[in-house]
Amino acid sequence: MPVLSLRITHDGHPLRPVAFSASLVRIGRDPRCEVFLPDPSVSRIHARIECDGDRYYLVDNGSTNGTLVDGRRVDHEEIVSGSTIKVSAFELMVEVIRSCVDPALGQSAGGSPNEPTIRL
């Protein structure tokens, strides 16, 4: 599974980057979301990123204010390296990193596949 890296800015100010190797990443103002965006204009679970094979998809959860990918409002959209996700005043720049797999072990090097590597 590829690693998803997000560089997050709020009103143009950079925040810490986050990286995931999970098949589901929730974005929202609920502190239990993997990408926690503490702003009242962000829905509790605003959107999610799903991994299907080696591709990532952004899925809006019916949020009130919507989600943009590369400037277009979307409900379900493939995201790739270079895509920009906009949620309220937050921008998430996407980088998909193909993980290195050790053929002898049949697994990727790195941490747990279900936990963020770096968290806000």
KEKETI-158264 format. One record per atom (N, C-alpha, C, CB): x, z, y negated; atom name; residue number from 1. Coordinates in nm, 4 decimals. Glycine has a CB too. Layout:
% residues N
{r {X Z Y} CA NUM}
...
% end
This chain:
% residues 120
{r {0.0841 0.0000 0.1170} N 1}
{r {0.0000 0.0000 0.0000} CA 1}
{r {0.0892 0.0000 -0.1241} C 1}
{r {-0.0960 0.1216 0.0007} CB 1}
{r {0.0605 -0.0860 -0.2218} N 2}
{r {0.1406 -0.0872 -0.3438} CA 2}
{r {0.1168 0.0399 -0.4260} C 2}
{r {0.1081 -0.2118 -0.4278} CB 2}
{r {0.2113 0.0705 -0.5122} N 3}
{r {0.1994 0.1845 -0.6023} CA 3}
{r {0.1420 0.1338 -0.7342} C 3}
{r {0.3380 0.2555 -0.6239} CB 3}
{r {0.0471 0.2095 -0.7870} N 4}
{r {-0.0160 0.1764 -0.9145} CA 4}
{r {0.0454 0.2649 -1.0220} C 4}
{r {-0.1715 0.1949 -0.9080} CB 4}
{r {0.1055 0.2045 -1.1226} N 5}
{r {0.1636 0.2776 -1.2340} CA 5}
{r {0.0816 0.2476 -1.3583} C 5}
{r {0.3133 0.2399 -1.2548} CB 5}
{r {0.0474 0.3528 -1.4342} N 6}
{r {-0.0301 0.3382 -1.5568} CA 6}
{r {0.0467 0.4021 -1.6718} C 6}
{r {-0.1712 0.4021 -1.5418} CB 6}
{r {0.0710 0.3239 -1.7771} N 7}
{r {0.1266 0.3778 -1.9012} CA 7}
{r {0.0075 0.3958 -1.9947} C 7}
{r {0.2390 0.2824 -1.9643} CB 7}
{r {-0.0193 0.5194 -2.0337} N 8}
{r {-0.1406 0.5512 -2.1085} CA 8}
{r {-0.1061 0.5810 -2.2535} C 8}
{r {-0.2142 0.6707 -2.0452} CB 8}
{r {-0.1856 0.5222 -2.3453} N 9}
{r {-0.1752 0.5550 -2.4865} CA 9}
{r {-0.3115 0.6011 -2.5358} C 9}
{r {-0.1242 0.4335 -2.5690} CB 9}
{r {-0.3111 0.6846 -2.6386} N 10}
{r {-0.4352 0.7299 -2.7032} CA 10}
{r {-0.4198 0.7023 -2.8518} C 10}
{r {-0.4645 0.8838 -2.6754} CB 10}
{r {-0.5070 0.6181 -2.9054} N 11}
{r {-0.4963 0.5757 -3.0457} CA 11}
{r {-0.3559 0.5263 -3.0782} C 11}
{r {-0.5338 0.6912 -3.1395} CB 11}
{r {-0.2940 0.4558 -2.9842} N 12}
{r {-0.1616 0.3986 -3.0049} CA 12}
{r {-0.0451 0.4924 -2.9792} C 12}
{r {-0.1522 0.3492 -3.1418} CB 12}
{r {-0.0727 0.6198 -2.9506} N 13}
{r {0.0333 0.7167 -2.9240} CA 13}
{r {0.0565 0.7259 -2.7737} C 13}
{r {-0.0026 0.8560 -2.9827} CB 13}
{r {0.1803 0.7033 -2.7285} N 14}
{r {0.2065 0.7061 -2.5841} CA 14}
{r {0.1922 0.8462 -2.5254} C 14}
{r {0.3458 0.6529 -2.5554} CB 14}
{r {0.1334 0.8519 -2.4064} N 15}
{r {0.1262 0.9731 -2.3259} CA 15}
{r {0.2174 0.9524 -2.2063} C 15}
{r {-0.0213 1.0053 -2.2812} CB 15}
{r {0.2290 1.0525 -2.1220} N 16}
{r {0.3144 1.0381 -2.0038} CA 16}
{r {0.2565 0.9342 -1.9084} C 16}
{r {0.3307 1.1734 -1.9318} CB 16}
{r {0.3441 0.8558 -1.8444} N 17}
{r {0.2961 0.7608 -1.7435} CA 17}
{r {0.2529 0.8340 -1.6167} C 17}
{r {0.4054 0.6571 -1.7103} CB 17}
{r {0.1657 0.7705 -1.5411} N 18}
{r {0.1229 0.8256 -1.4123} CA 18}
{r {0.1384 0.7172 -1.3067} C 18}
{r {-0.0252 0.8775 -1.4182} CB 18}
{r {0.1625 0.7591 -1.1826} N 19}
{r {0.1780 0.6644 -1.0730} CA 19}
{r {0.1041 0.7182 -0.9515} C 19}
{r {0.3282 0.6396 -1.0406} CB 19}
{r {0.0393 0.6284 -0.8772} N 20}
{r {-0.0418 0.6661 -0.7621} CA 20}
{r {-0.0146 0.5725 -0.6456} C 20}
{r {-0.1909 0.6649 -0.7980} CB 20}
{r {-0.0252 0.6261 -0.5263} N 21}
{r {-0.0231 0.5409 -0.4069} CA 21}
{r {-0.1480 0.5720 -0.3249} C 21}
{r {0.1079 0.5636 -0.3219} CB 21}
{r {-0.2564 0.6075 -0.3927} N 22}
{r {-0.3831 0.6404 -0.3276} CA 22}
{r {-0.4748 0.5181 -0.3286} C 22}
{r {-0.4518 0.7607 -0.3982} CB 22}
{r {-0.5726 0.5161 -0.2395} N 23}
{r {-0.6658 0.4037 -0.2343} CA 23}
{r {-0.7788 0.4184 -0.3352} C 23}
{r {-0.7234 0.3900 -0.0949} CB 23}
{r {-0.7933 0.5364 -0.3975} N 24}
{r {-0.8971 0.5599 -0.4972} CA 24}
{r {-0.8411 0.6473 -0.6082} C 24}
{r {-1.0221 0.6257 -0.4334} CB 24}
{r {-0.8556 0.6020 -0.7326} N 25}
{r {-0.8120 0.6764 -0.8502} CA 25}
{r {-0.9304 0.6822 -0.9455} C 25}
{r {-0.6859 0.6102 -0.9182} CB 25}
{r {-0.9775 0.8041 -0.9756} N 26}
{r {-1.0907 0.8209 -1.0671} CA 26}
{r {-1.0392 0.8432 -1.2087} C 26}
{r {-1.1809 0.9392 -1.0227} CB 26}
{r {-1.1100 0.7820 -1.3050} N 27}
{r {-1.0759 0.7919 -1.4463} CA 27}
{r {-1.1949 0.8541 -1.5185} C 27}
{r {-1.0393 0.6515 -1.5067} CB 27}
{r {-1.1723 0.9616 -1.5939} N 28}
{r {-1.2829 1.0209 -1.6676} CA 28}
{r {-1.2458 1.1501 -1.7362} C 28}
{r {-1.3976 1.0448 -1.5762} CB 28}
{r {-1.3466 1.2128 -1.7992} N 29}
{r {-1.3198 1.3377 -1.8712} CA 29}
{r {-1.3370 1.4609 -1.7828} C 29}
{r {-1.4114 1.3487 -1.9915} CB 29}
{r {-1.3807 1.4414 -1.6582} N 30}
{r {-1.3878 1.5528 -1.5630} CA 30}
{r {-1.2435 1.5886 -1.5243} C 30}
{r {-1.4751 1.5152 -1.4347} CB 30}
{r {-1.2041 1.7147 -1.5398} N 31}
{r {-1.0651 1.7526 -1.5083} CA 31}
{r {-1.0249 1.7257 -1.3637} C 31}
{r {-1.0448 1.8983 -1.5380} CB 31}
{r {-1.1207 1.7023 -1.2757} N 32}
{r {-1.0864 1.6714 -1.1362} CA 32}
{r {-1.0482 1.5255 -1.1162} C 32}
{r {-1.2026 1.7058 -1.0456} CB 32}
{r {-1.0660 1.4422 -1.2177} N 33}
{r {-1.0263 1.3013 -1.2082} CA 33}
{r {-0.8744 1.2912 -1.2013} C 33}
{r {-1.0807 1.2199 -1.3289} CB 33}
{r {-0.8278 1.1944 -1.1262} N 34}
{r {-0.6836 1.1722 -1.1159} CA 34}
{r {-0.6249 1.1328 -1.2520} C 34}
{r {-0.6532 1.0631 -1.0110} CB 34}
{r {-0.7014 1.0553 -1.3300} N 35}
{r {-0.6620 1.0224 -1.4671} CA 35}
{r {-0.7629 1.0909 -1.5584} C 35}
{r {-0.6572 0.8649 -1.4920} CB 35}
{r {-0.7245 1.2069 -1.6101} N 36}
{r {-0.8097 1.2914 -1.6929} CA 36}
{r {-0.7939 1.2492 -1.8384} C 36}
{r {-0.7748 1.4420 -1.6745} CB 36}
{r {-0.9045 1.2034 -1.8996} N 37}
{r {-0.9042 1.1592 -2.0385} CA 37}
{r {-0.9986 1.2495 -2.1177} C 37}
{r {-0.9464 1.0088 -2.0505} CB 37}
{r {-0.9465 1.3542 -2.1808} N 38}
{r {-1.0294 1.4545 -2.2467} CA 38}
{r {-1.0844 1.4075 -2.3816} C 38}
{r {-0.9499 1.5811 -2.2660} CB 38}
{r {-1.1925 1.3327 -2.3766} N 39}
{r {-1.2543 1.2811 -2.4984} CA 39}
{r {-1.4047 1.2707 -2.4723} C 39}
{r {-1.1929 1.1412 -2.5400} CB 39}
{r {-1.4891 1.3176 -2.5649} N 40}
{r {-1.6340 1.3147 -2.5412} CA 40}
{r {-1.6926 1.1737 -2.5271} C 40}
{r {-1.7039 1.3854 -2.6534} CB 40}
{r {-1.6221 1.0706 -2.5745} N 41}
{r {-1.6740 0.9341 -2.5602} CA 41}
{r {-1.6426 0.8738 -2.4231} C 41}
{r {-1.6163 0.8452 -2.6694} CB 41}
{r {-1.5690 0.9484 -2.3408} N 42}
{r {-1.5374 0.9065 -2.2043} CA 42}
{r {-1.6361 0.9748 -2.1106} C 42}
{r {-1.3889 0.9416 -2.1660} CB 42}
{r {-1.6971 0.8993 -2.0196} N 43}
{r {-1.7910 0.9577 -1.9226} CA 43}
{r {-1.7163 1.0495 -1.8266} C 43}
{r {-1.8654 0.8464 -1.8437} CB 43}
{r {-1.7915 1.1411 -1.7639} N 44}
{r {-1.7294 1.2369 -1.6706} CA 44}
{r {-1.6454 1.1634 -1.5659} C 44}
{r {-1.8380 1.3232 -1.6008} CB 44}
{r {-1.7061 1.0692 -1.4966} N 45}
{r {-1.6313 0.9789 -1.4081} CA 45}
{r {-1.6620 0.8394 -1.4606} C 45}
{r {-1.6717 0.9960 -1.2524} CB 45}
{r {-1.5803 0.7963 -1.5527} N 46}
{r {-1.6034 0.6748 -1.6297} CA 46}
{r {-1.5865 0.5492 -1.5442} C 46}
{r {-1.5086 0.6698 -1.7485} CB 46}
{r {-1.4786 0.5480 -1.4681} N 47}
{r {-1.4454 0.4305 -1.3865} CA 47}
{r {-1.3575 0.4768 -1.2716} C 47}
{r {-1.3734 0.3192 -1.4715} CB 47}
{r {-1.3299 0.3839 -1.1826} N 48}
{r {-1.2386 0.4136 -1.0726} CA 48}
{r {-1.1568 0.2888 -1.0430} C 48}
{r {-1.3160 0.4612 -0.9457} CB 48}
{r {-1.0413 0.3124 -0.9855} N 49}
{r {-0.9556 0.2037 -0.9402} CA 49}
{r {-0.9492 0.2149 -0.7891} C 49}
{r {-0.8116 0.2097 -1.0058} CB 49}
{r {-0.9817 0.1050 -0.7219} N 50}
{r {-0.9831 0.1023 -0.5760} CA 50}
{r {-0.8770 0.0052 -0.5271} C 50}
{r {-1.1231 0.0625 -0.5220} CB 50}
{r {-0.8114 0.0431 -0.4196} N 51}
{r {-0.7128 -0.0449 -0.3567} CA 51}
{r {-0.7769 -0.1072 -0.2330} C 51}
{r {-0.5817 0.0334 -0.3192} CB 51}
{r {-0.7682 -0.2383 -0.2242} N 52}
{r {-0.8178 -0.3105 -0.1069} CA 52}
{r {-0.7018 -0.3967 -0.0568} C 52}
{r {-0.9465 -0.3986 -0.1410} CB 52}
{r {-0.6373 -0.3496 0.0487} N 53}
{r {-0.5192 -0.4211 0.0987} CA 53}
{r {-0.4056 -0.4065 0.0005} C 53}
{r {-0.5502 -0.5703 0.1229} CB 53}
{r {-0.3620 -0.5174 -0.0592} N 54}
{r {-0.2541 -0.5113 -0.1571} CA 54}
{r {-0.3036 -0.5437 -0.2982} C 54}
{r {-0.1426 -0.6072 -0.1178} CB 54}
{r {-0.4349 -0.5302 -0.3199} N 55}
{r {-0.4939 -0.5589 -0.4516} CA 55}
{r {-0.5669 -0.4368 -0.5051} C 55}
{r {-0.5906 -0.6789 -0.4432} CB 55}
{r {-0.5620 -0.4215 -0.6383} N 56}
{r {-0.6342 -0.3133 -0.7050} CA 56}
{r {-0.7494 -0.3705 -0.7859} C 56}
{r {-0.5396 -0.2316 -0.7958} CB 56}
{r {-0.8605 -0.2962 -0.7881} N 57}
{r {-0.9796 -0.3357 -0.8625} CA 57}
{r {-1.0241 -0.2207 -0.9505} C 57}
{r {-1.0934 -0.3784 -0.7672} CB 57}
{r {-1.0605 -0.2524 -1.0748} N 58}
{r {-1.1193 -0.1550 -1.1650} CA 58}
{r {-1.2708 -0.1680 -1.1503} C 58}
{r {-1.0723 -0.1772 -1.3146} CB 58}
{r {-1.3393 -0.0553 -1.1298} N 59}
{r {-1.4851 -0.0541 -1.1155} CA 59}
{r {-1.5405 0.0437 -1.2186} C 59}
{r {-1.5292 -0.0141 -0.9689} CB 59}
{r {-1.6244 -0.0058 -1.3102} N 60}
{r {-1.6903 0.0815 -1.4065} CA 60}
{r {-1.8037 0.1535 -1.3342} C 60}
{r {-1.7436 0.0008 -1.5304} CB 60}
{r {-1.8166 0.2836 -1.3574} N 61}
{r {-1.9196 0.3635 -1.2891} CA 61}
{r {-2.0498 0.3684 -1.3677} C 61}
{r {-1.8693 0.5052 -1.2655} CB 61}
{r {-2.0834 0.2634 -1.4400} N 62}
{r {-2.2049 0.2630 -1.5207} CA 62}
{r {-2.1889 0.3484 -1.6450} C 62}
{r {-2.3229 0.3122 -1.4389} CB 62}
{r {-2.0677 0.3544 -1.6980} N 63}
{r {-2.0381 0.4378 -1.8142} CA 63}
{r {-2.1189 0.3924 -1.9353} C 63}
{r {-1.8879 0.4340 -1.8462} CB 63}
{r {-2.1459 0.4861 -2.0231} N 64}
{r {-2.2243 0.4570 -2.1436} CA 64}
{r {-2.1522 0.3598 -2.2355} C 64}
{r {-2.2553 0.5856 -2.2189} CB 64}
{r {-2.0222 0.3820 -2.2569} N 65}
{r {-1.9477 0.3013 -2.3533} CA 65}
{r {-1.8709 0.1851 -2.2916} C 65}
{r {-1.8527 0.3882 -2.4271} CB 65}
{r {-1.8772 0.1707 -2.1612} N 66}
{r {-1.8150 0.0570 -2.0948} CA 66}
{r {-1.6642 0.0686 -2.0792} C 66}
{r {-1.8464 -0.0666 -2.1696} CB 66}
{r {-1.6100 -0.0262 -2.0035} N 67}
{r {-1.4678 -0.0341 -1.9746} CA 67}
{r {-1.4241 -0.1778 -1.9969} C 67}
{r {-1.4357 0.0134 -1.8291} CB 67}
{r {-1.3110 -0.1955 -2.0635} N 68}
{r {-1.2584 -0.3294 -2.0890} CA 68}
{r {-1.1329 -0.3518 -2.0062} C 68}
{r {-1.2284 -0.3492 -2.2392} CB 68}
{r {-1.1189 -0.4727 -1.9555} N 69}
{r {-0.9939 -0.5174 -1.8934} CA 69}
{r {-0.9517 -0.6417 -1.9691} C 69}
{r {-1.0104 -0.5460 -1.7375} CB 69}
{r {-0.8341 -0.6344 -2.0283} N 70}
{r {-0.7799 -0.7454 -2.1077} CA 70}
{r {-0.8805 -0.7935 -2.2124} C 70}
{r {-0.7402 -0.8619 -2.0160} CB 70}
{r {-0.9474 -0.6969 -2.2766} N 71}
{r {-1.0376 -0.7271 -2.3872} CA 71}
{r {-1.1794 -0.7667 -2.3487} C 71}
{r {-0.9799 -0.8343 -2.4668} CB 71}
{r {-1.2094 -0.7740 -2.2189} N 72}
{r {-1.3443 -0.8124 -2.1738} CA 72}
{r {-1.4119 -0.6947 -2.1059} C 72}
{r {-1.3383 -0.9336 -2.0773} CB 72}
{r {-1.5396 -0.6713 -2.1402} N 73}
{r {-1.6153 -0.5652 -2.0738} CA 73}
{r {-1.6414 -0.6085 -1.9294} C 73}
{r {-1.7503 -0.5352 -2.1495} CB 73}
{r {-1.6151 -0.5172 -1.8361} N 74}
{r {-1.6257 -0.5520 -1.6944} CA 74}
{r {-1.7012 -0.4438 -1.6178} C 74}
{r {-1.4860 -0.5728 -1.6333} CB 74}
{r {-1.7583 -0.4864 -1.5065} N 75}
{r {-1.8170 -0.3932 -1.4101} CA 75}
{r {-1.7234 -0.3778 -1.2905} C 75}
{r {-1.9571 -0.4421 -1.3639} CB 75}
{r {-1.6610 -0.4891 -1.2492} N 76}
{r {-1.5723 -0.4917 -1.1321} CA 76}
{r {-1.4735 -0.6045 -1.1564} C 76}
{r {-1.6527 -0.5121 -0.9955} CB 76}
{r {-1.3445 -0.5697 -1.1606} N 77}
{r {-1.2442 -0.6701 -1.1967} CA 77}
{r {-1.1125 -0.6391 -1.1278} C 77}
{r {-1.2248 -0.6761 -1.3497} CB 77}
{r {-1.0476 -0.7424 -1.0751} N 78}
{r {-0.9140 -0.7220 -1.0202} CA 78}
{r {-0.8175 -0.6941 -1.1346} C 78}
{r {-0.8677 -0.8454 -0.9375} CB 78}
{r {-0.7279 -0.5971 -1.1136} N 79}
{r {-0.6235 -0.5683 -1.2114} CA 79}
{r {-0.4883 -0.5962 -1.1475} C 79}
{r {-0.6322 -0.4209 -1.2620} CB 79}
{r {-0.3982 -0.6469 -1.2291} N 80}
{r {-0.2648 -0.6848 -1.1827} CA 80}
{r {-0.1630 -0.6318 -1.2830} C 80}
{r {-0.2519 -0.8406 -1.1659} CB 80}
{r {-0.0363 -0.6435 -1.2502} N 81}
{r {0.0676 -0.6053 -1.3462} CA 81}
{r {0.0454 -0.6812 -1.4762} C 81}
{r {0.2100 -0.6337 -1.2893} CB 81}
{r {0.0462 -0.6065 -1.5851} N 82}
{r {0.0223 -0.6668 -1.7160} CA 82}
{r {-0.1205 -0.6514 -1.7657} C 82}
{r {0.0566 -0.8113 -1.7113} CB 82}
{r {-0.2135 -0.6150 -1.6782} N 83}
{r {-0.3517 -0.5905 -1.7217} CA 83}
{r {-0.3555 -0.4674 -1.8108} C 83}
{r {-0.4466 -0.5725 -1.5997} CB 83}
{r {-0.4494 -0.4673 -1.9058} N 84}
{r {-0.4715 -0.3517 -1.9916} CA 84}
{r {-0.6160 -0.3066 -1.9751} C 84}
{r {-0.4397 -0.3848 -2.1407} CB 84}
{r {-0.6339 -0.1796 -1.9394} N 85}
{r {-0.7660 -0.1189 -1.9259} CA 85}
{r {-0.7903 -0.0379 -2.0518} C 85}
{r {-0.7769 -0.0294 -1.7964} CB 85}
{r {-0.9074 -0.0560 -2.1146} N 86}
{r {-0.9413 0.0213 -2.2339} CA 86}
{r {-1.0635 0.1059 -2.2045} C 86}
{r {-0.9666 -0.0712 -2.3560} CB 86}
{r {-1.0475 0.2376 -2.2231} N 87}
{r {-1.1548 0.3352 -2.2069} CA 87}
{r {-1.1574 0.4151 -2.3367} C 87}
{r {-1.1330 0.4289 -2.0789} CB 87}
{r {-1.2579 0.3896 -2.4212} N 88}
{r {-1.2674 0.4546 -2.5511} CA 88}
{r {-1.1391 0.4276 -2.6287} C 88}
{r {-1.2923 0.6077 -2.5358} CB 88}
{r {-1.0720 0.5329 -2.6807} N 89}
{r {-0.9489 0.5152 -2.7588} CA 89}
{r {-0.8241 0.5148 -2.6708} C 89}
{r {-0.9373 0.6252 -2.8633} CB 89}
{r {-0.8420 0.5141 -2.5380} N 90}
{r {-0.7301 0.5148 -2.4445} CA 90}
{r {-0.7034 0.3731 -2.3946} C 90}
{r {-0.7583 0.6097 -2.3260} CB 90}
{r {-0.5761 0.3380 -2.3850} N 91}
{r {-0.5357 0.2133 -2.3203} CA 91}
{r {-0.4451 0.2485 -2.2040} C 91}
{r {-0.4638 0.1166 -2.4206} CB 91}
{r {-0.4722 0.1859 -2.0907} N 92}
{r {-0.3938 0.2070 -1.9693} CA 92}
{r {-0.3299 0.0742 -1.9327} C 92}
{r {-0.4823 0.2624 -1.8517} CB 92}
{r {-0.1972 0.0648 -1.9461} N 93}
{r {-0.1256 -0.0563 -1.9103} CA 93}
{r {-0.0866 -0.0479 -1.7636} C 93}
{r {-0.0007 -0.0765 -2.0002} CB 93}
{r {-0.1218 -0.1520 -1.6896} N 94}
{r {-0.1089 -0.1520 -1.5442} CA 94}
{r {0.0212 -0.2171 -1.5006} C 94}
{r {-0.2271 -0.2239 -1.4803} CB 94}
{r {0.0839 -0.1528 -1.4029} N 95}
{r {0.1941 -0.2156 -1.3294} CA 95}
{r {0.1718 -0.1857 -1.1818} C 95}
{r {0.3356 -0.1631 -1.3784} CB 95}
{r {0.1700 -0.2899 -1.1020} N 96}
{r {0.1557 -0.2750 -0.9570} CA 96}
{r {0.2942 -0.2933 -0.8970} C 96}
{r {0.0520 -0.3787 -0.8966} CB 96}
{r {0.3404 -0.1893 -0.8288} N 97}
{r {0.4747 -0.1901 -0.7711} CA 97}
{r {0.4612 -0.2040 -0.6199} C 97}
{r {0.5543 -0.0602 -0.8091} CB 97}
{r {0.5169 -0.3085 -0.5674} N 98}
{r {0.5157 -0.3275 -0.4225} CA 98}
{r {0.6105 -0.2264 -0.3619} C 98}
{r {0.5557 -0.4733 -0.3828} CB 98}
{r {0.5590 -0.1398 -0.2763} N 99}
{r {0.6429 -0.0348 -0.2183} CA 99}
{r {0.7354 -0.0922 -0.1120} C 99}
{r {0.5560 0.0765 -0.1582} CB 99}
{r {0.8466 -0.0249 -0.0928} N 100}
{r {0.9423 -0.0638 0.0096} CA 100}
{r {0.9017 0.0025 0.1401} C 100}
{r {1.0879 -0.0247 -0.0307} CB 100}
{r {0.8855 -0.0764 0.2427} N 101}
{r {0.8458 -0.0224 0.3719} CA 101}
{r {0.9647 -0.0256 0.4656} C 101}
{r {0.7272 -0.1013 0.4313} CB 101}
{r {0.9890 0.0863 0.5306} N 102}
{r {1.0942 0.0950 0.6305} CA 102}
{r {1.0349 0.0458 0.7625} C 102}
{r {1.1507 0.2420 0.6430} CB 102}
{r {1.0717 -0.0730 0.8106} N 103}
{r {1.0108 -0.1275 0.9318} CA 103}
{r {1.0288 -0.0368 1.0533} C 103}
{r {1.0691 -0.2635 0.9614} CB 103}
{r {1.1377 0.0403 1.0573} N 104}
{r {1.1596 0.1296 1.1713} CA 104}
{r {1.0583 0.2432 1.1723} C 104}
{r {1.3018 0.1862 1.1683} CB 104}
{r {1.0177 0.2875 1.0523} N 105}
{r {0.9227 0.3973 1.0432} CA 105}
{r {0.7793 0.3495 1.0258} C 105}
{r {0.9598 0.4877 0.9292} CB 105}
{r {0.7646 0.2266 0.9733} N 106}
{r {0.6309 0.1735 0.9503} CA 106}
{r {0.5599 0.2433 0.8365} C 106}
{r {0.5488 0.1848 1.0753} CB 106}
{r {0.6358 0.2998 0.7423} N 107}
{r {0.5725 0.3686 0.6305} CA 107}
{r {0.6563 0.3508 0.5054} C 107}
{r {0.5530 0.5180 0.6617} CB 107}
{r {0.5938 0.3769 0.3923} N 108}
{r {0.6624 0.3664 0.2651} CA 108}
{r {0.7459 0.4898 0.2398} C 108}
{r {0.5632 0.3454 0.1521} CB 108}
{r {0.8557 0.4688 0.1706} N 109}
{r {0.9328 0.5840 0.1245} CA 109}
{r {0.8585 0.6456 0.0074} C 109}
{r {1.0789 0.5435 0.0840} CB 109}
{r {0.8643 0.7751 -0.0080} N 110}
{r {0.8005 0.8393 -0.1227} CA 110}
{r {0.7139 0.9539 -0.0804} C 110}
{r {0.7185 0.7402 -0.2004} CB 110}
{r {0.6315 1.0003 -0.1754} N 111}
{r {0.5494 1.1198 -0.1561} CA 111}
{r {0.4216 1.0928 -0.0809} C 111}
{r {0.5164 1.1806 -0.2877} CB 111}
{r {0.3344 1.1901 -0.0849} N 112}
{r {0.2056 1.1840 -0.0178} CA 112}
{r {0.1227 1.0680 -0.0725} C 112}
{r {0.1298 1.3167 -0.0342} CB 112}
{r {0.0554 0.9913 0.0127} N 113}
{r {-0.0202 0.8755 -0.0354} CA 113}
{r {-0.1476 0.9135 -0.1088} C 113}
{r {-0.0544 0.7859 0.0795} CB 113}
{r {-0.1900 1.0385 -0.1068} N 114}
{r {-0.3163 1.0755 -0.1682} CA 114}
{r {-0.3009 1.1570 -0.2953} C 114}
{r {-0.3982 1.1514 -0.0710} CB 114}
{r {-0.1788 1.1814 -0.3412} N 115}
{r {-0.1582 1.2632 -0.4593} CA 115}
{r {-0.0833 1.1834 -0.5635} C 115}
{r {-0.0824 1.3917 -0.4249} CB 115}
{r {-0.1104 1.2104 -0.6912} N 116}
{r {-0.0365 1.1395 -0.7953} CA 116}
{r {0.1108 1.1778 -0.7925} C 116}
{r {-0.0964 1.1690 -0.9333} CB 116}
{r {0.1956 1.0804 -0.8229} N 117}
{r {0.3370 1.1072 -0.8317} CA 117}
{r {0.3658 1.1840 -0.9612} C 117}
{r {0.4180 0.9757 -0.8255} CB 117}
{r {0.3018 1.1420 -1.0695} N 118}
{r {0.3138 1.2083 -1.1990} CA 118}
{r {0.1725 1.2278 -1.2519} C 118}
{r {0.4028 1.1251 -1.3000} CB 118}
{r {0.1462 1.3397 -1.3127} N 119}
{r {0.0123 1.3701 -1.3614} CA 119}
{r {0.0175 1.4091 -1.5081} C 119}
{r {-0.0518 1.4822 -1.2784} CB 119}
{r {-0.0835 1.3711 -1.5861} N 120}
{r {-0.0914 1.4094 -1.7282} CA 120}
{r {-0.0917 1.5589 -1.7421} C 120}
{r {-0.2165 1.3507 -1.7946} CB 120}
% end
